[in-house]
Amino acid sequence: MANLELYELDGCPYCQKVTRKLDELGLEYESHKVPSSHSKRDEVEEISGQTGVPVLVDNEHGIEGMPESDDIVAYLEETYA
């Protein structure tokens, strides 16, 4: 089973795009809800170098903090489809 974590914000359309792909592929993941204020997203910045979401962590494949929904969706399709 994949060891996936997703840093996301409720109501974020980019995050929803990634969660739809995770669900479509039947992948389990741990969701980390982040604060709406970018200035309070220290954990996201530590992991990915920026404060935007979504950010994917895939410990099984050495992905420590992938940003950008299009990149994440492409990665998930390539790796798990």
N, C-alpha and C positions, 0 to 999 in steps of 0.2 A: 504494500500500500504506500502511496506517495506521502511524503512528509512535507506538505505544503502549508504555507501561512500567507494570508492576504491582509495587508493593511489597507483599510477602506473607510469611507465616510458615508453615512446614511444619506441617500438622495443623490449621490454622485453618479451621473450617467456613465462615466468612464469606468467606475467601479462595477456598476451593474453589468456593463459589457463583459467584464472579466468573470463575474460570478455566473453569468449565463453560460459562458464557455465552460467553466468548471463543472456546472451542473449538467450541461449537455454531454460532457465526457465522463460523467459519473465519478468525478474525483472528490474525495473528502479533503477538507482543508480547515485550518483553524483561522477564524476571522478575528482580526484585531481592529476594533473601532477606534478611530482617531478623533481628536478634538477638531471642531470646525476652524479654529484659529490656527493659521500656519505657524505662528510664534510659539505654540504649545506642542508642536509635533517633533520634539527632540528625538524620540525613539525612531521615527521614520527617517529623520535626517542622519542619524548615526548609521542606519542600515543602508540607505540609498544615496546619501550625499545631497539630498534635496528634500523639500517638505511636501511635495505634491503626492497625491494618491491617484490610482492604486499603486501598491508596491508588492511584488511577489517574492517570497523566500521559498526555495526548494532545496532543503538540506540534502536530499538524496542525490541531487545532481550538481551540488556546489554553487547554486544560485543564491547569493547572499542578500540581494536587494535590487530586483529588476523593476524599474519604473516604466511608465508609458503603457497604456492599455493595449494599443495595437501590437507592441512588441511582446507583451505578456500573452495575448491571444495567439500570436504566431508561434511563440515558444511552446505553449500548451498543445497546440495542434501538432507541431513537429515532434514533441517529446512523448505525448500521451495518446494521440489519436490512432 
